């Protein structure tokens, strides 16, 4: 977080057996401890990446 530049944004996605957005896309200078609870019976990183990509739409500018 200390390396964020003006205009940079971040979100927190928690994943295990499923993935959920714990903290939506934001430009806040800090991250809270995740609150979402997901099943630890698996690791679905594919779903986590898909969820992350889905939150950044073509109309959403990304950091360069």
C-alpha positions, 0 to 999 in steps of 0.5 A: 500500500505504501507504493500506491500512486495517485489514481491507483486503486485496489480491492481485496478478494478472499478465496478458498473453495469460492471467491468473494469481494471482501473490499471493493475497488477503492483508492483508500490508502489502507486495507482492512483485515478481511472479514469475508469467510470462505470455505477452506476445503479448496483453493479456487484461484481461477474464480478469484482471478475471474472475479478480479477481472470482472470488477475492472470494466472497460469503462474503469481506468486502470493504473499504468 
